[in-house]
Amino acid sequence: MSISVKNIFIDRPTRASASHVYQIERLIISMEDEVDFPFIMGKISDIIDPEFPKQTGVKSRYKIIGQPFANDSGLLKRIVNIGEYGWYFVLLPPGTVFQDLIIQPGDLDIDLYIGDEDNCLLYSFYNSSTNRISVAGKIVQDTRSIYSKIKANMDDLELRQYYLKPCLAKTITRGEFAEPVPDFMNMDEAAGYLGIGVKTLYNWISDEKIPFTKVGRLNKFRKEDLDQYLENRTHKLGTGRGSRKS
């Protein structure tokens, strides 16, 4: 059994210099044509050989994305232009697990593995049908020792699914979130969608960092503008210092 893959994104937490805040380190592997990857259970290095880019000559690069891995409340949100036949991985910080995980589109294939680092769970999202995916969830402590149980039973597919399903907020149909996101949002809704505080959003408005519409005395935000802001910020912050190529 195998899957066809054209792009691989792997997000992992990394410590910012002189800071205790985790930032995002992303490995991107891009192939000109789809490559068949056999279905393997285990660590990320078992699934994708670290030497794969060098052995095959495909393009790969690391970049540090200058934003927190998750916000102060532990909320993680990613909108990723992974492309058709894209494989996206999220490695969580040690001793943590996803809760209330929401994905878009709803037909992503999801799996749960472990990372090469001790006590780190690895979530896998395979996309075969669209260009952009969205992954959002809360990072909480692994009080059920899920990592240890999966590590002790690496080839048990049913066990992985047993621990994965409670992480999901609900099943989502294509183009929908667990709760429908309005086309126009108020301050509270927009702040929640961006994963920031309302005070921070007010500061962004004052600094003209984010577009908004004035309706009477109210500030309104278009969903497509917020999505575009997140996408532009990710590309802008990911193309500077800290990037390296294989």
N, C-alpha and C positions, 0 to 999 in steps of 0.2 A: 504494500500500500504506500502511495506517495502523494504529494501535493505539488502543484505547479506554483513556483514563486518567481517574482521578478524584482521586487524590492523588499528589503529587510530593514526595519528600524528597531533598535534596542535602546530603550531609555533606562538609565540607572541613576541612583542618587550619588552625588559626589559632594564633598565638603568644599565650600568656597574658602579661599585663602583668608586666614585671620577671622574666621566666622564659624559658628556652629550650625549654620543654616545649610541644609542640603540644596544644591542646585541640580540641574539636569545635565547629565552627560549622555549624548546620543551617538550611537554608532549607526551609520547608514551604509548599506551595501546595495548597489544598483547593478542590475544585469541588463544587457541589451535584449535578451530573449528569456522566456520562461525556463527555469531550471527545475527539474523534478527532485524534490527532497523526500527521502524515505521517512516514513512515520517511525520516530524513535522516542522512547520515553527515557527521561533522566534529567541531567543537568543541561544548562544552555550550551555548554561546550560539547556535550554529546549530540545535541540536536544540530548545532551549527559549529563545525570545526573552526577554531580560531584561525587556522591556516588557510581556510577556504578561499579568501580573497587573493592571497599570494599564489596559491596553487592554480587558480583558474584565471588570474589576471583581471578579475572584475574590479570595478571602481568601489572603493570604500573610503570612508572618512569619519573622523570623530569631530564633534563640536560640543563646546560647553554653551548651553543656553542660559543666558543670564537672568533667570527667574527662578523662584523657589520651586522645589520638586512638588511641594503641596503648600497650601496656605496655612495660616496660623491655626485654623480649625481642623487641619488634617485633610482638607478637601483637595483632590487632584482632578484636573480637567485637562484633556488633551484633544485638540482638533488637528488631525494629521492628514496631509495629502499623501497617503500611502500608495495610491494608485491601484489599479486592478491587479490581482494576484500579489497583493502586498501582505507581508507578515509583520505584525507589530508586537513587540514584547515590552512589558513593564516589569522591572525588577524593583521590589519594594525594599525599604530600609529593614535592617535586621529586627526580627521579632514582631513584625507587623503583618496585617492581612487586610484585604479589601472588604468593605461593607457597603451595602446599597449601591452596587455597581450598576451603572447605566451605560448602555452602548447604543450606537447608531451607525449604520442600519442594524436592525435587529437580527439579521441573518448571518452575522459574523460567527465564525467557528471559534469557540473559546476553550482554552485548556489551562491547566494549572500544573506547573513544574516547580523545581527548585533551582536557585542560582548556584553558581560556583562558590560564592561566598557563604559562610556558615550562617544558618538561621535566616536566609533570605528566600522568600517565595517569588516565583516568576509566573506572571500571567501572560498568556499568549492569545492574540487576536488575529485570525486569518481572514482576509478579505478577498473575495473572488469576483466581485461584481460592480464595484463603484470606485470613485477616485478618492473620496474623503471619508474618514471615519471619525467618530467622536467617542471618547472613553472618559467617564467621570465616575468618581466614587470617593468614599471616605476611608482614610487609612487609620486603622485602629490596632490595638495590641492583639497579638495572637494568643488569646487566653485558652484556646482549645488545643494548643500544641500541634497545629495542623502541619507545620513544617516537619516536625519529628516523625509524625505518622506517615506522611508521604515519602520522606526519605527512607523509612524502614520498609516501604512497600512500593518501590519505584515502578514496578510493572503492573500495578493494580489500577486499571483504567476506571473501574467503578468507584473506587475509593476517591480518586481525584475528582470525579464528577459529584460525588456525595458532598465533598467539602466546597466545591465550586458553586453549586446551585444556591446555597444560602447566601452567597455573596451578592447575588443579582437582586436588584430592586424589583424587577418584574420583566416579563417578556415584552419586547418592544417591536412593533411592526416597522417596516421601512419608512424612513422619513419622520419618525415620531420619537419623542422622549417619553419617559415614564409619566410625566405630567406635561401636557402640550405646552410648548414654549410660545408665548404670543409674539406676533410680528412686531408689536410696539410694547416696550416695557417701561415701568416706572423706576424710580431710584432703587427701591428695595429689590425688585425683580432683576434689574440689570446688574446690581452688585452681586447678588447671589449667582447669576449666570456666569459672571467673570471670576467668581471665587474670591472677592475682595470685600472689605467693609464699605459701608455707605460713606463714611468720612473720607476714605481713600478715593472713592468715586467723585465726591465733591471736589477734592484736590485736583483730580485729573481734568475735571471740567474747567476749573479755574486756570489750569495750565494749558488748556486747549489741546489736551492729549487725545481726546476721544470725541467723536461727533455726537451731537444730540439735537433734539428739536424742542423748541419752546412751545408749549400748548397752554396759553394763558399764563399762569404762574408756575406751571408744572414742567419738569424736564422729562422728556420721553426719549427712548433709545430704540432704534431699529435693530432687530436681531441680526440682519445681514451685515450691518455696520460693526456690531460687536464681534461677529465671526471674523470679519475682515481685519479688524484691529488685532485680534489674537494671532491670526495667521501672519500678518505683517510684522508684529513684534517678535514672534518666534524666529522668522527668517533674519530680521535685522540683528537681533541679539546673538544669533548663532553663527555669525560669519566674521567674528572678530578674533580677539585673543583667546588662547586656550584651545583652538582647533588644531588637529593634527591629522595627517594622512598616513595611511598604511601603504 
